[in-house]
């Protein structure tokens, strides 16, 4: 298994497509990605228009606001746990010749909800 480190902002989508492909070494087949964290996630989304990321993060914040009166988690980051649950922490993607086989506008993102932090992404070519 390979690992990449990703430095993240307070909240946002960090494009990790190139870093993932850099770990593939010509692999053709499937690629499994996993983040061993509970307050971030992985997503395949459009990367060409930054307004897409803005809109997605805004809507997730509406679904899971930072301070909710019913939250009991002492660290105060229940919103980040919920967003991670909604996004998911793993992906299974096709690769050919060391390149991810994505749609025209798709890129792979680490979705940070509780940063800034240094996150790991585990990569397993299958």
Backbone atoms as SQL, in Angstrom:
CREATE TABLE atoms (id INTEGER PRIMARY KEY, chain TEXT, resi INTEGER, resn TEXT, atom TEXT, x REAL, y REAL, z REAL);
INSERT INTO atoms VALUES
  (1, 'A', 1, 'UNK', 'N', 0.849, -1.175, 0.000),
  (2, 'A', 1, 'UNK', 'CA', 0.000, 0.000, 0.000),
  (3, 'A', 1, 'UNK', 'C', 0.894, 1.237, 0.000),
  (4, 'A', 2, 'UNK', 'N', 0.470, 2.237, -0.746),
  (5, 'A', 2, 'UNK', 'CA', 1.187, 3.500, -0.808),
  (6, 'A', 2, 'UNK', 'C', 0.402, 4.550, -0.045),
  (7, 'A', 3, 'UNK', 'N', 1.124, 5.571, 0.378),
  (8, 'A', 3, 'UNK', 'CA', 0.480, 6.649, 1.131),
  (9, 'A', 3, 'UNK', 'C', 0.955, 7.985, 0.599),
  (10, 'A', 4, 'UNK', 'N', 0.028, 8.933, 0.549),
  (11, 'A', 4, 'UNK', 'CA', 0.414, 10.306, 0.246),
  (12, 'A', 4, 'UNK', 'C', -0.033, 11.178, 1.413),
  (13, 'A', 5, 'UNK', 'N', 0.703, 12.243, 1.649),
  (14, 'A', 5, 'UNK', 'CA', 0.345, 13.218, 2.680),
  (15, 'A', 5, 'UNK', 'C', -0.235, 14.446, 2.004),
  (16, 'A', 6, 'UNK', 'N', -1.292, 14.982, 2.593),
  (17, 'A', 6, 'UNK', 'CA', -1.976, 16.140, 2.031),
  (18, 'A', 6, 'UNK', 'C', -2.128, 17.189, 3.123),
  (19, 'A', 7, 'UNK', 'N', -1.585, 18.355, 2.887),
  (20, 'A', 7, 'UNK', 'CA', -1.790, 19.486, 3.799),
  (21, 'A', 7, 'UNK', 'C', -3.082, 20.182, 3.375),
  (22, 'A', 8, 'UNK', 'N', -3.938, 20.419, 4.352),
  (23, 'A', 8, 'UNK', 'CA', -5.259, 20.942, 4.025),
  (24, 'A', 8, 'UNK', 'C', -5.497, 22.314, 4.635),
  (25, 'A', 9, 'UNK', 'N', -6.451, 23.054, 4.054),
  (26, 'A', 9, 'UNK', 'CA', -6.889, 24.316, 4.653),
  (27, 'A', 9, 'UNK', 'C', -7.871, 24.030, 5.784),
  (28, 'A', 10, 'UNK', 'N', -8.416, 25.074, 6.360),
  (29, 'A', 10, 'UNK', 'CA', -9.421, 24.918, 7.412),
  (30, 'A', 10, 'UNK', 'C', -10.595, 24.079, 6.921),
  (31, 'A', 11, 'UNK', 'N', -11.068, 24.383, 5.729),
  (32, 'A', 11, 'UNK', 'CA', -12.129, 23.610, 5.082),
  (33, 'A', 11, 'UNK', 'C', -11.972, 23.807, 3.591),
  (34, 'A', 12, 'UNK', 'N', -12.187, 22.747, 2.831),
  (35, 'A', 12, 'UNK', 'CA', -12.096, 22.893, 1.385),
  (36, 'A', 12, 'UNK', 'C', -11.835, 21.582, 0.686),
  (37, 'A', 13, 'UNK', 'N', -11.858, 21.647, -0.642),
  (38, 'A', 13, 'UNK', 'CA', -11.564, 20.497, -1.477),
  (39, 'A', 13, 'UNK', 'C', -10.155, 20.656, -2.031),
  (40, 'A', 14, 'UNK', 'N', -9.302, 19.669, -1.762),
  (41, 'A', 14, 'UNK', 'CA', -7.915, 19.699, -2.211),
  (42, 'A', 14, 'UNK', 'C', -7.773, 18.666, -3.327),
  (43, 'A', 15, 'UNK', 'N', -7.383, 19.123, -4.505),
  (44, 'A', 15, 'UNK', 'CA', -7.218, 18.230, -5.650),
  (45, 'A', 15, 'UNK', 'C', -6.008, 17.320, -5.405),
  (46, 'A', 16, 'UNK', 'N', -6.247, 16.016, -5.366),
  (47, 'A', 16, 'UNK', 'CA', -5.169, 15.052, -5.147),
  (48, 'A', 16, 'UNK', 'C', -4.986, 14.132, -6.354),
  (49, 'A', 17, 'UNK', 'N', -5.599, 14.462, -7.479),
  (50, 'A', 17, 'UNK', 'CA', -5.549, 13.615, -8.666),
  (51, 'A', 17, 'UNK', 'C', -4.111, 13.309, -9.079),
  (52, 'A', 18, 'UNK', 'N', -3.300, 14.331, -9.219),
  (53, 'A', 18, 'UNK', 'CA', -1.910, 14.153, -9.654),
  (54, 'A', 18, 'UNK', 'C', -1.093, 13.336, -8.672),
  (55, 'A', 19, 'UNK', 'N', -1.295, 13.580, -7.386),
  (56, 'A', 19, 'UNK', 'CA', -0.556, 12.825, -6.369),
  (57, 'A', 19, 'UNK', 'C', -0.939, 11.346, -6.387),
  (58, 'A', 20, 'UNK', 'N', -2.214, 11.067, -6.589),
  (59, 'A', 20, 'UNK', 'CA', -2.660, 9.671, -6.675),
  (60, 'A', 20, 'UNK', 'C', -2.031, 9.015, -7.903),
  (61, 'A', 21, 'UNK', 'N', -2.105, 9.688, -9.035),
  (62, 'A', 21, 'UNK', 'CA', -1.527, 9.122, -10.251),
  (63, 'A', 21, 'UNK', 'C', -0.024, 8.920, -10.111),
  (64, 'A', 22, 'UNK', 'N', 0.633, 9.803, -9.363),
  (65, 'A', 22, 'UNK', 'CA', 2.064, 9.650, -9.133),
  (66, 'A', 22, 'UNK', 'C', 2.407, 8.385, -8.369),
  (67, 'A', 23, 'UNK', 'N', 1.460, 7.856, -7.626),
  (68, 'A', 23, 'UNK', 'CA', 1.688, 6.633, -6.848),
  (69, 'A', 23, 'UNK', 'C', 1.312, 5.367, -7.618),
  (70, 'A', 24, 'UNK', 'N', 0.772, 5.502, -8.820),
  (71, 'A', 24, 'UNK', 'CA', 0.260, 4.343, -9.544),
  (72, 'A', 24, 'UNK', 'C', 1.311, 3.579, -10.352),
  (73, 'A', 25, 'UNK', 'N', 2.408, 4.227, -10.719),
  (74, 'A', 25, 'UNK', 'CA', 3.532, 3.576, -11.407),
  (75, 'A', 25, 'UNK', 'C', 3.098, 2.707, -12.584),
  (76, 'A', 26, 'UNK', 'N', 2.282, 3.249, -13.469),
  (77, 'A', 26, 'UNK', 'CA', 1.883, 2.521, -14.666),
  (78, 'A', 26, 'UNK', 'C', 0.774, 1.508, -14.471),
  (79, 'A', 27, 'UNK', 'N', 0.175, 1.461, -13.319),
  (80, 'A', 27, 'UNK', 'CA', -0.850, 0.463, -12.993),
  (81, 'A', 27, 'UNK', 'C', -2.062, 0.560, -13.910),
  (82, 'A', 28, 'UNK', 'N', -2.558, -0.620, -14.324),
  (83, 'A', 28, 'UNK', 'CA', -3.829, -0.734, -15.036),
  (84, 'A', 28, 'UNK', 'C', -4.723, -1.660, -14.221),
  (85, 'A', 29, 'UNK', 'N', -5.914, -1.214, -13.935),
  (86, 'A', 29, 'UNK', 'CA', -6.854, -1.979, -13.131),
  (87, 'A', 29, 'UNK', 'C', -7.643, -1.044, -12.245),
  (88, 'A', 30, 'UNK', 'N', -7.980, -1.508, -11.068),
  (89, 'A', 30, 'UNK', 'CA', -8.709, -0.684, -10.107),
  (90, 'A', 30, 'UNK', 'C', -7.750, -0.107, -9.077),
  (91, 'A', 31, 'UNK', 'N', -8.149, 1.011, -8.501),
  (92, 'A', 31, 'UNK', 'CA', -7.368, 1.671, -7.452),
  (93, 'A', 31, 'UNK', 'C', -8.308, 1.961, -6.296),
  (94, 'A', 32, 'UNK', 'N', -7.929, 1.509, -5.115),
  (95, 'A', 32, 'UNK', 'CA', -8.719, 1.759, -3.902),
  (96, 'A', 32, 'UNK', 'C', -8.047, 2.877, -3.120),
  (97, 'A', 33, 'UNK', 'N', -8.819, 3.913, -2.768),
  (98, 'A', 33, 'UNK', 'CA', -8.339, 5.036, -1.965),
  (99, 'A', 33, 'UNK', 'C', -9.099, 5.061, -0.654),
  (100, 'A', 34, 'UNK', 'N', -8.375, 5.360, 0.426),
  (101, 'A', 34, 'UNK', 'CA', -8.989, 5.391, 1.758),
  (102, 'A', 34, 'UNK', 'C', -8.314, 6.469, 2.593),
  (103, 'A', 35, 'UNK', 'N', -9.107, 7.233, 3.353),
  (104, 'A', 35, 'UNK', 'CA', -8.548, 8.180, 4.324),
  (105, 'A', 35, 'UNK', 'C', -8.859, 7.661, 5.724),
  (106, 'A', 36, 'UNK', 'N', -7.819, 7.487, 6.563),
  (107, 'A', 36, 'UNK', 'CA', -8.021, 6.963, 7.915),
  (108, 'A', 36, 'UNK', 'C', -8.344, 8.073, 8.916),
  (109, 'A', 37, 'UNK', 'N', -9.287, 8.900, 8.572),
  (110, 'A', 37, 'UNK', 'CA', -9.653, 10.052, 9.405),
  (111, 'A', 37, 'UNK', 'C', -11.177, 10.140, 9.481),
  (112, 'A', 38, 'UNK', 'N', -11.691, 10.745, 10.535),
  (113, 'A', 38, 'UNK', 'CA', -13.138, 10.816, 10.720),
  (114, 'A', 38, 'UNK', 'C', -13.734, 12.197, 10.469),
  (115, 'A', 39, 'UNK', 'N', -12.893, 13.172, 10.093),
  (116, 'A', 39, 'UNK', 'CA', -13.421, 14.514, 9.844),
  (117, 'A', 39, 'UNK', 'C', -13.014, 15.058, 8.472),
  (118, 'A', 40, 'UNK', 'N', -12.736, 14.148, 7.547),
  (119, 'A', 40, 'UNK', 'CA', -12.514, 14.522, 6.153),
  (120, 'A', 40, 'UNK', 'C', -13.060, 13.386, 5.287),
  (121, 'A', 41, 'UNK', 'N', -13.037, 13.557, 3.992),
  (122, 'A', 41, 'UNK', 'CA', -13.556, 12.523, 3.109),
  (123, 'A', 41, 'UNK', 'C', -12.885, 12.576, 1.761),
  (124, 'A', 42, 'UNK', 'N', -13.345, 11.717, 0.862),
  (125, 'A', 42, 'UNK', 'CA', -12.859, 11.673, -0.516),
  (126, 'A', 42, 'UNK', 'C', -14.037, 11.864, -1.451),
  (127, 'A', 43, 'UNK', 'N', -13.790, 12.546, -2.569),
  (128, 'A', 43, 'UNK', 'CA', -14.870, 12.791, -3.519),
  (129, 'A', 43, 'UNK', 'C', -14.314, 12.902, -4.922),
  (130, 'A', 44, 'UNK', 'N', -15.116, 12.474, -5.883),
  (131, 'A', 44, 'UNK', 'CA', -14.847, 12.732, -7.291),
  (132, 'A', 44, 'UNK', 'C', -15.834, 13.821, -7.689),
  (133, 'A', 45, 'UNK', 'N', -15.282, 14.934, -8.171),
  (134, 'A', 45, 'UNK', 'CA', -16.129, 16.080, -8.478),
  (135, 'A', 45, 'UNK', 'C', -15.509, 16.888, -9.593),
  (136, 'A', 46, 'UNK', 'N', -16.247, 17.877, -10.078),
  (137, 'A', 46, 'UNK', 'CA', -15.719, 18.795, -11.087),
  (138, 'A', 46, 'UNK', 'C', -14.648, 19.672, -10.464),
  (139, 'A', 47, 'UNK', 'N', -13.560, 19.852, -11.179),
  (140, 'A', 47, 'UNK', 'CA', -12.474, 20.667, -10.667),
  (141, 'A', 47, 'UNK', 'C', -12.217, 21.928, -11.454),
  (142, 'A', 48, 'UNK', 'N', -12.800, 22.054, -12.634),
  (143, 'A', 48, 'UNK', 'CA', -12.508, 23.192, -13.495),
  (144, 'A', 48, 'UNK', 'C', -13.139, 24.499, -13.003),
  (145, 'A', 49, 'UNK', 'N', -14.257, 24.412, -12.362),
  (146, 'A', 49, 'UNK', 'CA', -14.987, 25.601, -11.909),
  (147, 'A', 49, 'UNK', 'C', -14.939, 25.656, -10.385),
  (148, 'A', 50, 'UNK', 'N', -14.192, 26.588, -9.790),
  (149, 'A', 50, 'UNK', 'CA', -14.084, 26.661, -8.326),
  (150, 'A', 50, 'UNK', 'C', -15.413, 26.956, -7.632),
  (151, 'A', 51, 'UNK', 'N', -16.380, 27.481, -8.371),
  (152, 'A', 51, 'UNK', 'CA', -17.690, 27.732, -7.771),
  (153, 'A', 51, 'UNK', 'C', -18.391, 26.428, -7.388),
  (154, 'A', 52, 'UNK', 'N', -18.071, 25.328, -8.066),
  (155, 'A', 52, 'UNK', 'CA', -18.667, 24.039, -7.717),
  (156, 'A', 52, 'UNK', 'C', -18.259, 23.658, -6.296),
  (157, 'A', 53, 'UNK', 'N', -16.954, 23.734, -6.003),
  (158, 'A', 53, 'UNK', 'CA', -16.473, 23.408, -4.653),
  (159, 'A', 53, 'UNK', 'C', -17.112, 24.325, -3.617),
  (160, 'A', 54, 'UNK', 'N', -17.178, 25.603, -3.923),
  (161, 'A', 54, 'UNK', 'CA', -17.793, 26.564, -3.006),
  (162, 'A', 54, 'UNK', 'C', -19.235, 26.178, -2.710),
  (163, 'A', 55, 'UNK', 'N', -19.995, 25.889, -3.767),
  (164, 'A', 55, 'UNK', 'CA', -21.412, 25.555, -3.606),
  (165, 'A', 55, 'UNK', 'C', -21.589, 24.259, -2.815),
  (166, 'A', 56, 'UNK', 'N', -20.774, 23.248, -3.108),
  (167, 'A', 56, 'UNK', 'CA', -20.881, 21.976, -2.383),
  (168, 'A', 56, 'UNK', 'C', -20.600, 22.165, -0.895),
  (169, 'A', 57, 'UNK', 'N', -19.534, 22.896, -0.583),
  (170, 'A', 57, 'UNK', 'CA', -19.191, 23.129, 0.827),
  (171, 'A', 57, 'UNK', 'C', -20.267, 23.953, 1.525),
  (172, 'A', 58, 'UNK', 'N', -20.824, 24.914, 0.820),
  (173, 'A', 58, 'UNK', 'CA', -21.884, 25.741, 1.392),
  (174, 'A', 58, 'UNK', 'C', -23.112, 24.897, 1.725),
  (175, 'A', 59, 'UNK', 'N', -23.500, 24.026, 0.808),
  (176, 'A', 59, 'UNK', 'CA', -24.682, 23.190, 1.034),
  (177, 'A', 59, 'UNK', 'C', -24.443, 22.174, 2.142),
  (178, 'A', 60, 'UNK', 'N', -23.221, 21.604, 2.207),
  (179, 'A', 60, 'UNK', 'CA', -22.905, 20.690, 3.307),
  (180, 'A', 60, 'UNK', 'C', -22.965, 21.423, 4.642),
  (181, 'A', 61, 'UNK', 'N', -22.526, 22.680, 4.653),
  (182, 'A', 61, 'UNK', 'CA', -22.583, 23.469, 5.891),
  (183, 'A', 61, 'UNK', 'C', -24.019, 23.780, 6.296),
  (184, 'A', 62, 'UNK', 'N', -24.907, 23.890, 5.337),
  (185, 'A', 62, 'UNK', 'CA', -26.322, 24.082, 5.653),
  (186, 'A', 62, 'UNK', 'C', -26.905, 22.810, 6.260),
  (187, 'A', 63, 'UNK', 'N', -26.490, 21.658, 5.741),
  (188, 'A', 63, 'UNK', 'CA', -26.962, 20.374, 6.270),
  (189, 'A', 63, 'UNK', 'C', -26.375, 20.073, 7.652),
  (190, 'A', 64, 'UNK', 'N', -25.114, 20.474, 7.841),
  (191, 'A', 64, 'UNK', 'CA', -24.405, 20.190, 9.095),
  (192, 'A', 64, 'UNK', 'C', -23.701, 21.466, 9.563),
  (193, 'A', 65, 'UNK', 'N', -24.427, 22.384, 10.193),
  (194, 'A', 65, 'UNK', 'CA', -23.824, 23.644, 10.631),
  (195, 'A', 65, 'UNK', 'C', -22.780, 23.428, 11.721),
  (196, 'A', 66, 'UNK', 'N', -21.809, 24.328, 11.753),
  (197, 'A', 66, 'UNK', 'CA', -20.691, 24.224, 12.699),
  (198, 'A', 66, 'UNK', 'C', -21.157, 24.118, 14.147),
  (199, 'A', 67, 'UNK', 'N', -22.072, 24.938, 14.559),
  (200, 'A', 67, 'UNK', 'CA', -22.574, 24.895, 15.926),
  (201, 'A', 67, 'UNK', 'C', -24.065, 24.590, 15.905),
  (202, 'A', 68, 'UNK', 'N', -24.398, 23.402, 16.317),
  (203, 'A', 68, 'UNK', 'CA', -25.804, 23.009, 16.373),
  (204, 'A', 68, 'UNK', 'C', -26.176, 22.824, 17.844),
  (205, 'A', 69, 'UNK', 'N', -27.304, 23.355, 18.278),
  (206, 'A', 69, 'UNK', 'CA', -27.646, 23.311, 19.702),
  (207, 'A', 69, 'UNK', 'C', -27.781, 21.898, 20.275),
  (208, 'A', 70, 'UNK', 'N', -27.996, 20.895, 19.450),
  (209, 'A', 70, 'UNK', 'CA', -28.156, 19.533, 19.959),
  (210, 'A', 70, 'UNK', 'C', -26.854, 18.722, 19.956),
  (211, 'A', 71, 'UNK', 'N', -25.772, 19.290, 19.422),
  (212, 'A', 71, 'UNK', 'CA', -24.488, 18.572, 19.403),
  (213, 'A', 71, 'UNK', 'C', -23.953, 18.407, 20.820),
  (214, 'A', 72, 'UNK', 'N', -23.422, 17.217, 21.118),
  (215, 'A', 72, 'UNK', 'CA', -22.885, 16.935, 22.450),
  (216, 'A', 72, 'UNK', 'C', -21.391, 16.635, 22.428),
  (217, 'A', 73, 'UNK', 'N', -20.812, 16.427, 21.268),
  (218, 'A', 73, 'UNK', 'CA', -19.397, 16.076, 21.153),
  (219, 'A', 73, 'UNK', 'C', -18.530, 17.204, 21.708),
  (220, 'A', 74, 'UNK', 'N', -17.697, 16.901, 22.673),
  (221, 'A', 74, 'UNK', 'CA', -16.934, 17.929, 23.393),
  (222, 'A', 74, 'UNK', 'C', -15.950, 18.700, 22.523),
  (223, 'A', 75, 'UNK', 'N', -15.419, 18.058, 21.484),
  (224, 'A', 75, 'UNK', 'CA', -14.440, 18.749, 20.636),
  (225, 'A', 75, 'UNK', 'C', -15.078, 19.827, 19.769),
  (226, 'A', 76, 'UNK', 'N', -16.393, 19.805, 19.646),
  (227, 'A', 76, 'UNK', 'CA', -17.072, 20.841, 18.884),
  (228, 'A', 76, 'UNK', 'C', -16.988, 20.671, 17.376),
  (229, 'A', 77, 'UNK', 'N', -16.645, 19.473, 16.915),
  (230, 'A', 77, 'UNK', 'CA', -16.529, 19.279, 15.476),
  (231, 'A', 77, 'UNK', 'C', -17.492, 18.203, 14.946),
  (232, 'A', 78, 'UNK', 'N', -18.643, 18.106, 15.571),
  (233, 'A', 78, 'UNK', 'CA', -19.642, 17.143, 15.093),
  (234, 'A', 78, 'UNK', 'C', -20.025, 17.405, 13.646),
  (235, 'A', 79, 'UNK', 'N', -20.037, 18.673, 13.252),
  (236, 'A', 79, 'UNK', 'CA', -20.351, 19.013, 11.862),
  (237, 'A', 79, 'UNK', 'C', -19.381, 18.328, 10.903),
  (238, 'A', 80, 'UNK', 'N', -18.104, 18.270, 11.265),
  (239, 'A', 80, 'UNK', 'CA', -17.098, 17.651, 10.402),
  (240, 'A', 80, 'UNK', 'C', -17.292, 16.137, 10.323),
  (241, 'A', 81, 'UNK', 'N', -17.670, 15.516, 11.437),
  (242, 'A', 81, 'UNK', 'CA', -17.943, 14.079, 11.427),
  (243, 'A', 81, 'UNK', 'C', -19.134, 13.761, 10.516),
  (244, 'A', 82, 'UNK', 'N', -20.171, 14.579, 10.584),
  (245, 'A', 82, 'UNK', 'CA', -21.349, 14.353, 9.756),
  (246, 'A', 82, 'UNK', 'C', -21.025, 14.550, 8.274),
  (247, 'A', 83, 'UNK', 'N', -20.265, 15.584, 7.947),
  (248, 'A', 83, 'UNK', 'CA', -19.891, 15.818, 6.550),
  (249, 'A', 83, 'UNK', 'C', -19.040, 14.666, 6.020),
  (250, 'A', 84, 'UNK', 'N', -18.148, 14.149, 6.850),
  (251, 'A', 84, 'UNK', 'CA', -17.338, 12.996, 6.448),
  (252, 'A', 84, 'UNK', 'C', -18.221, 11.785, 6.180),
  (253, 'A', 85, 'UNK', 'N', -19.206, 11.591, 7.029),
  (254, 'A', 85, 'UNK', 'CA', -20.148, 10.493, 6.832),
  (255, 'A', 85, 'UNK', 'C', -20.886, 10.637, 5.501),
  (256, 'A', 86, 'UNK', 'N', -21.295, 11.856, 5.162),
  (257, 'A', 86, 'UNK', 'CA', -22.011, 12.099, 3.913),
  (258, 'A', 86, 'UNK', 'C', -21.112, 11.937, 2.684),
  (259, 'A', 87, 'UNK', 'N', -19.869, 12.378, 2.795),
  (260, 'A', 87, 'UNK', 'CA', -18.940, 12.296, 1.672),
  (261, 'A', 87, 'UNK', 'C', -18.411, 10.884, 1.488),
  (262, 'A', 88, 'UNK', 'N', -18.062, 10.242, 2.579),
  (263, 'A', 88, 'UNK', 'CA', -17.447, 8.923, 2.520),
  (264, 'A', 88, 'UNK', 'C', -15.929, 9.029, 2.620),
  (265, 'A', 89, 'UNK', 'N', -15.314, 7.937, 3.034),
  (266, 'A', 89, 'UNK', 'CA', -13.866, 7.941, 3.266),
  (267, 'A', 89, 'UNK', 'C', -13.111, 7.013, 2.322),
  (268, 'A', 90, 'UNK', 'N', -13.799, 6.485, 1.307),
  (269, 'A', 90, 'UNK', 'CA', -13.088, 5.633, 0.359),
  (270, 'A', 90, 'UNK', 'C', -13.674, 5.758, -1.044),
  (271, 'A', 91, 'UNK', 'N', -12.825, 5.421, -2.030),
  (272, 'A', 91, 'UNK', 'CA', -13.226, 5.432, -3.436),
  (273, 'A', 91, 'UNK', 'C', -12.625, 4.215, -4.122),
  (274, 'A', 92, 'UNK', 'N', -13.282, 3.725, -5.127),
  (275, 'A', 92, 'UNK', 'CA', -12.762, 2.679, -5.991),
  (276, 'A', 92, 'UNK', 'C', -12.821, 3.219, -7.414),
  (277, 'A', 93, 'UNK', 'N', -11.647, 3.374, -8.042),
  (278, 'A', 93, 'UNK', 'CA', -11.565, 4.035, -9.346),
  (279, 'A', 93, 'UNK', 'C', -10.796, 3.187, -10.351),
  (280, 'A', 94, 'UNK', 'N', -11.114, 3.316, -11.638),
  (281, 'A', 94, 'UNK', 'CA', -10.351, 2.610, -12.666),
  (282, 'A', 94, 'UNK', 'C', -9.090, 3.397, -13.051),
  (283, 'A', 95, 'UNK', 'N', -8.068, 2.649, -13.434),
  (284, 'A', 95, 'UNK', 'CA', -6.822, 3.265, -13.901),
  (285, 'A', 95, 'UNK', 'C', -6.331, 2.505, -15.123),
  (286, 'A', 96, 'UNK', 'N', -5.621, 3.223, -15.988),
  (287, 'A', 96, 'UNK', 'CA', -5.028, 2.606, -17.172),
  (288, 'A', 96, 'UNK', 'C', -3.686, 3.271, -17.435),
  (289, 'A', 97, 'UNK', 'N', -2.630, 2.453, -17.426),
  (290, 'A', 97, 'UNK', 'CA', -1.295, 2.983, -17.685),
  (291, 'A', 97, 'UNK', 'C', -0.852, 4.042, -16.697),
  (292, 'A', 98, 'UNK', 'N', -1.269, 3.907, -15.445),
  (293, 'A', 98, 'UNK', 'CA', -0.872, 4.863, -14.413),
  (294, 'A', 98, 'UNK', 'C', -1.697, 6.134, -14.354),
  (295, 'A', 99, 'UNK', 'N', -2.747, 6.204, -15.136),
  (296, 'A', 99, 'UNK', 'CA', -3.629, 7.378, -15.131),
  (297, 'A', 99, 'UNK', 'C', -5.018, 6.962, -14.699),
  (298, 'A', 100, 'UNK', 'N', -5.641, 7.754, -13.871),
  (299, 'A', 100, 'UNK', 'CA', -7.022, 7.492, -13.477),
  (300, 'A', 100, 'UNK', 'C', -7.934, 7.705, -14.685),
  (301, 'A', 101, 'UNK', 'N', -8.881, 6.837, -14.853),
  (302, 'A', 101, 'UNK', 'CA', -9.842, 6.942, -15.954),
  (303, 'A', 101, 'UNK', 'C', -11.068, 7.692, -15.433),
  (304, 'A', 102, 'UNK', 'N', -10.992, 8.995, -15.509),
  (305, 'A', 102, 'UNK', 'CA', -12.058, 9.860, -15.003),
  (306, 'A', 102, 'UNK', 'C', -12.785, 10.524, -16.159),
  (307, 'A', 103, 'UNK', 'N', -13.965, 11.028, -15.877),
  (308, 'A', 103, 'UNK', 'CA', -14.711, 11.784, -16.869),
  (309, 'A', 103, 'UNK', 'C', -14.034, 13.114, -17.166),
  (310, 'A', 104, 'UNK', 'N', -14.483, 13.758, -18.208),
  (311, 'A', 104, 'UNK', 'CA', -13.856, 14.981, -18.709),
  (312, 'A', 104, 'UNK', 'C', -13.624, 16.041, -17.629),
  (313, 'A', 105, 'UNK', 'N', -14.596, 16.239, -16.763),
  (314, 'A', 105, 'UNK', 'CA', -14.495, 17.302, -15.772),
  (315, 'A', 105, 'UNK', 'C', -14.145, 16.789, -14.380),
  (316, 'A', 106, 'UNK', 'N', -13.953, 15.495, -14.236),
  (317, 'A', 106, 'UNK', 'CA', -13.756, 14.912, -12.906),
  (318, 'A', 106, 'UNK', 'C', -12.314, 14.976, -12.425),
  (319, 'A', 107, 'UNK', 'N', -12.181, 15.213, -11.131),
  (320, 'A', 107, 'UNK', 'CA', -10.913, 15.141, -10.430),
  (321, 'A', 107, 'UNK', 'C', -11.188, 14.491, -9.079),
  (322, 'A', 108, 'UNK', 'N', -10.125, 14.019, -8.437),
  (323, 'A', 108, 'UNK', 'CA', -10.251, 13.393, -7.124),
  (324, 'A', 108, 'UNK', 'C', -9.851, 14.426, -6.073),
  (325, 'A', 109, 'UNK', 'N', -10.684, 14.554, -5.046),
  (326, 'A', 109, 'UNK', 'CA', -10.449, 15.549, -4.011),
  (327, 'A', 109, 'UNK', 'C', -10.444, 14.922, -2.626),
  (328, 'A', 110, 'UNK', 'N', -9.586, 15.448, -1.775),
  (329, 'A', 110, 'UNK', 'CA', -9.712, 15.222, -0.342),
  (330, 'A', 110, 'UNK', 'C', -10.572, 16.370, 0.162),
  (331, 'A', 111, 'UNK', 'N', -11.653, 16.045, 0.814),
  (332, 'A', 111, 'UNK', 'CA', -12.587, 17.050, 1.328),
  (333, 'A', 111, 'UNK', 'C', -12.288, 17.266, 2.809),
  (334, 'A', 112, 'UNK', 'N', -11.751, 18.420, 3.129),
  (335, 'A', 112, 'UNK', 'CA', -11.384, 18.741, 4.515),
  (336, 'A', 112, 'UNK', 'C', -12.511, 19.506, 5.184),
  (337, 'A', 113, 'UNK', 'N', -12.880, 19.026, 6.380),
  (338, 'A', 113, 'UNK', 'CA', -13.955, 19.670, 7.137),
  (339, 'A', 113, 'UNK', 'C', -13.516, 20.152, 8.510),
  (340, 'A', 114, 'UNK', 'N', -12.273, 19.867, 8.914),
  (341, 'A', 114, 'UNK', 'CA', -11.829, 20.183, 10.277),
  (342, 'A', 114, 'UNK', 'C', -10.332, 20.477, 10.311),
  (343, 'A', 115, 'UNK', 'N', -9.883, 21.305, 9.405),
  (344, 'A', 115, 'UNK', 'CA', -8.451, 21.602, 9.306),
  (345, 'A', 115, 'UNK', 'C', -8.110, 22.932, 9.951),
  (346, 'A', 116, 'UNK', 'N', -6.932, 23.402, 9.644),
  (347, 'A', 116, 'UNK', 'CA', -5.949, 22.788, 8.757),
  (348, 'A', 116, 'UNK', 'C', -5.246, 21.610, 9.438),
  (349, 'A', 117, 'UNK', 'N', -4.897, 20.629, 8.612),
  (350, 'A', 117, 'UNK', 'CA', -4.243, 19.423, 9.113),
  (351, 'A', 117, 'UNK', 'C', -3.360, 18.831, 8.034),
  (352, 'A', 118, 'UNK', 'N', -2.594, 17.830, 8.432),
  (353, 'A', 118, 'UNK', 'CA', -1.889, 16.992, 7.469),
  (354, 'A', 118, 'UNK', 'C', -2.607, 15.651, 7.472),
  (355, 'A', 119, 'UNK', 'N', -3.141, 15.281, 6.328),
  (356, 'A', 119, 'UNK', 'CA', -3.936, 14.064, 6.198),
  (357, 'A', 119, 'UNK', 'C', -3.175, 13.025, 5.387),
  (358, 'A', 120, 'UNK', 'N', -3.503, 11.758, 5.635),
  (359, 'A', 120, 'UNK', 'CA', -2.968, 10.669, 4.834),
  (360, 'A', 120, 'UNK', 'C', -4.052, 10.142, 3.913),
  (361, 'A', 121, 'UNK', 'N', -3.653, 9.759, 2.716),
  (362, 'A', 121, 'UNK', 'CA', -4.533, 9.026, 1.814),
  (363, 'A', 121, 'UNK', 'C', -3.795, 7.726, 1.494),
  (364, 'A', 122, 'UNK', 'N', -4.452, 6.617, 1.749),
  (365, 'A', 122, 'UNK', 'CA', -3.867, 5.316, 1.454),
  (366, 'A', 122, 'UNK', 'C', -4.317, 4.887, 0.071),
  (367, 'A', 123, 'UNK', 'N', -3.382, 4.384, -0.724),
  (368, 'A', 123, 'UNK', 'CA', -3.641, 4.017, -2.105),
  (369, 'A', 123, 'UNK', 'C', -3.258, 2.559, -2.312),
  (370, 'A', 124, 'UNK', 'N', -4.182, 1.782, -2.831),
  (371, 'A', 124, 'UNK', 'CA', -3.922, 0.360, -3.059),
  (372, 'A', 124, 'UNK', 'C', -4.344, 0.006, -4.483),
  (373, 'A', 125, 'UNK', 'N', -3.366, -0.158, -5.397),
  (374, 'A', 125, 'UNK', 'CA', -3.709, -0.660, -6.727),
  (375, 'A', 125, 'UNK', 'C', -4.194, -2.095, -6.630),
  (376, 'A', 126, 'UNK', 'N', -5.275, -2.416, -7.320),
  (377, 'A', 126, 'UNK', 'CA', -5.842, -3.775, -7.287),
  (378, 'A', 126, 'UNK', 'C', -5.738, -4.425, -8.656);
